[in-house]
Amino acid sequence: MCSSENSVVVDESIAGEVTRSLTAQGGYFLSDTERDAVARVLVTPERHPNPALVGKSAIQIATQAGLDVPADTRVLIAPLEGVGREHPLSMEKLCPVLSFYTVRDWHEGCERCKEILGYGGMGHTMSIHSRNDAVILEFGLQKPASRIVVNTPTTHGSIGLTTGLDPALTLGCGGYGGNITSDNISPMHLLNVKRLAHEIRPARSTSDPIAREPDQRLPDPPAAPERPRVDGDTLADRVHAFLATRGMPTPPSPPKEPTVTVSAPQTVPPPEPAPPPTSPPVDFVCEEDVRQAMRESRSIVIDERTIITPAARDLAERHRVFVHAGLSL
């Protein structure tokens, strides 16, 4: 599931101990060649998990990648040096394949976790295993995650099985992930509550310096300055011209009512629409994709089905990187 462990970030001082423990429990550490083979079958060119391998066992995934692993292998572990498109297995994988990072200390580990969340898990879930309450608190304050479970499996802790969180398999990501709530979605979110609210304190007391008698009126506010008016046709032309710069076609003008005039009516021709995008819309955009497009001075074509991380959307809109395909007004 989406809150299952996806990456392991471990302090180098205990990396050897963690590696031995994972191996003893059925973890198989991939070589560089094996890691690339798994990435080729597990990650699509659009950087999505291969649907045919979602939820499959480690043995099945290894077989698809042409690897010969021990029969008791429960999880494939890929040591990585970075996060992003250049490291395909750093993404959400939805199967028993873990990316594995070694860091100098908890400060570096904190930054690495932010990078992992930023690449596709903003606002979702993470876990920390530590005996240091100060470090646990810092992780809780700094991470862009709505659920941070402590010293418990992420899968079980996030859905409330081993924690006090509401039992749920639908987990909100809050403002980090563009969701309306950061809660575990429960039946309470499906209720419409009507409230009858009585006054418990007056809106204004007699000790209020602006208190006044009921018949005392405030002076009328000054008249607002008159603003120049813009006729509808001019405003429509400006809107269409702006949308044309974003690659959106100009809708046909509605038929006009017949009028009787001395000369033929003069109309301002609408601006010609921008040429349609030459490449198909992409399925997924992260912040690094936008930065790469900016470095190459090119646009990214998207449509209503494109999945865009919040950081990517903010950056792209500031620099006008996106071109919308297939949209009409």
N, C-alpha and C positions, 0 to 999 in steps of 0.2 A: 504494500500500500504506500501511499505518497509520503507518509511520515516514518516509513522504515529507515533504518540506518542506510546512508548512502555514501558517506565519506568518513574516514577516521583521521583525526588530527591528533598527534601524540607528541609529547615532549621528548626530545632526544635522550634525556637522562633515563627514561624508562622504555625507549623504543625497542631495545633487545628483549626485555621481559614481555612486552606486549606482543611482539612478533612471535615469540615462542609459545605464548598462550593461545594466540589465534591459530597457529599451526597445529597445536595439540587438539584443538576443538574442530578441526576439519577445514581450516583456512588454507588455501593454496596460493602462494605468492607468485605472480606471473613475472617472467622475464620480459625484457623490452620487446623482443620479437613476439612472444605470446600475447603481451598486452596489445600490440598493434593488430594482431589477428583477431582478438576478441572485439576490439573497437570496430573493425571492418564489418563484422556481422551484427553487432549489437546497436550501432549508431548509424542512422540514415544520413545521407548527404545534407538533409535539412536540419540535422542535429536534433532528431527525435529518437526516442527508443524504438527499436524494431518491434512492431506489434507482435510478430511471431514469437518473440522471445520474452515478452513481458510475463513475469510470474513463473517462468520455467526454472528448472533446477540448475545448479552449477554444472552438473555433469552434462545435461542437455546442451547448455550454452557452450561448454568446452568442446563437445562433439561437433557442434555446428561450426566452430572455429578451427576444427582440425587438430585439436590438442589432445594429448594423452595424459590425463591426470589421475591421481589415485582414486580408487573406487569409493573411499569414504569422504571425498571432497564435498563440503557443504557450501562453501562460498569461495569465489575467485577474488583475489585481492591485487589491485593494480597500483604499485608505487608510482606517484606522479610528482612533478616538480612545479606545476602551475595549474591555473584555472582558466577556462575559456575555450574558444573554438579550436585552438591549437592543441588542446588536451581533451579529446572527445569523451573520455571516460570520467571527466570531472562533472558532467551533467547528471541530471536525475535519470536513474537507470531502471527503476521499478523491477528489479530482479536481484538475485544474490550475487552481485558484483560490487565490491567496495573500492573506491579510490582511497589511497593511503598516503598521508603527508607526515613528514617528520619536521618539527619546528624546534628552534632553540629554547624557547621558554613560553610561558602563557601569554605574554604580550604579542609575540609573533603568531601564536595559535589563535588569539583573538582576531587579528587582522585576516588570517587565512580563512577563518569561519565566515567573516563578513564577505569575503570574495566568493566563497561557495554559495552563500545565500543569494548574493547579488546576481549570480549567473543563472538562476532559475528557481530560487526558493524564497524570494523576498516575503517576509512576514509569516513563513510557515513554522517550522519546528526544528529544534536542535536539542541535544542533550549534552550534559557535562558530567564527567566522573572525576570527583576531586574530594579531598578532605579539608581543603582550605576554604573556609567560609568567605573570606575576603575576595578570593578569586572567583568563587561562585557568584557573589554579588556583582562583581564587575562584569562578568559575562552576561548576567541578567539585565544589567543597565545598558550595555553597549550593543547587544546583538539586535539586528532588525528581524526578530522572530517573535511571533505571538505566543508561542509555547516553548519554554525552556525547562526541560525535565532534568532532575538532578539525581544522579546515582541510580538510575533505573533504565531499562531498555526503552529506546525512543518509541518503538512501535506500541508497546504496552502502556507506557506513561502518557503518551499524547492522547490516547482514546479513553483515558480514565481508568484503565484496568488496575494499575498499580499506583495511581495518584488520586488526588481529590478533584481532578477535572471532570466536567460533565461527560458521561459516556456518550460517545458520538464517533461516527466514521466520516462525518463531513466537518472539516476544520477550516474556519475562517482565517484569512491572512491579513485582515485589517487594512489600514491605509497603506502599509508597505506594499501589499500586493494588489491594491486597487479594489479591495472588498469593502462592504459596508460594515462588517463586524470582524473582530479578531477572536470571537468566542468559538468554542466547540458548539456546533449547531444542535440544539436540543428541542424537545417539544415546546418549550417556552417561547422559542422564536416563531412558532406557528400559531400562537394565540393572539387574538385581537382583544385587548383589554380596554374596557370602557371605564373612565374614572369620573366620579362625581366629587369635585374638590370644593370644600367650604373654605371661606376666608378664615385664616387663623391669626392674621395680623393686618391692621388697616394699611391701605396704600399710602396714607399720609397722616402724620400725627400733628397735634396742635403745637408741639415744640419745634416742628419743622420750620426753618426760617422762611420758607416760601409758602407757608400755610396761608390760606385766604378764606374769606367768607364764601358761602355757596353762591351768592349773587355777584361776587367780585369777578370781573372778567379780565383776562389778560389782554394787553393791547394787541391789535391785529398785527401780524407779521408784515414786514415790508414786502411790497410786490416784487416778484422775481423779475429779473431783467428779461426783456423780450429777446428770444433767440431767433436767428435767421432760420427760415423754413426752407427745406429742401423738397422739391416736388418728387413724386413717386418714381417717375421715369428715370430721373437723374440718379436717385438712390439705387434703383434696380441695376442701372448700367454699371455703377461703381461696384456693387456686390458681384455681378457677373464677371467683371474684369479681374477682381481679386481671385475669385474661384478658378478662373481660367489659368492663373499663374500656378495653381495647385494641381493642374491636370484634370479638373472637373469640367465636363461638357456643359455648355450653356443651354438651358432648356428652351424649347420653342416659345416664342411670344404668344400670349393669348390673343384671339381675334379681337380687334377693336370695334367699338360701336360706330356705325356709319355717321358721318358728320357732313354738314353742308358748309363749305368754305369757298372763298373766292379763288384761292389757289390750292394746288395739291398740298396735302399735309406734309410737313417736313418732319422726319423722324431721324433720330440718331441711330445709325446701324450698331447693333451689338458687337462687342469685340469678338474677334475670331477665337474659338477655343484653342487651348494649347494642344499640340499633337499628342495622341495617346501614347502611353508608356510602351516602350519597345521590348521590355522583358516582362515575364509573368510575375505576379505577386509572390512574395516569399511567405513561408508558413510561420516563421519565428524570427524575432529580432531581439537581440540583447544590446546592452550599452556598447560592448566592444564592436558589434557589427556597425553601429552608427559611427563610432570613431574611425573605423576602417574606411567607411564610405566618405567621411569628411577628408581623410588623408588623400583619398584617390579622387576627390572632387566629383563624386557621382551621387545619384539619388538611389533610394531604396523604394521599390514598388511594393505597396501593401494593398490589402483589401479588407473587407469587414471580417474575414476569417483569420487574419494574421494575428498571431499571439505576440504581444509586445510587452516587455518588462517596463515597469513604471520609469526606471532611470533612462531606458532607451527612448521612451516616448518624450520625456521632458527635454532630453538633449536634442532629439531630432526636430522637435517643434521649434526650439530656439534657433536652430540653424537651417530650418526648412529643407531637411534631408528627405522626408517622405513624399512620395507621389502616390496618390490614391487612384486605384484602378477599379473600374466597374461600378462607380458610384454615380447616382443621378439625383438631381434636386426635384 
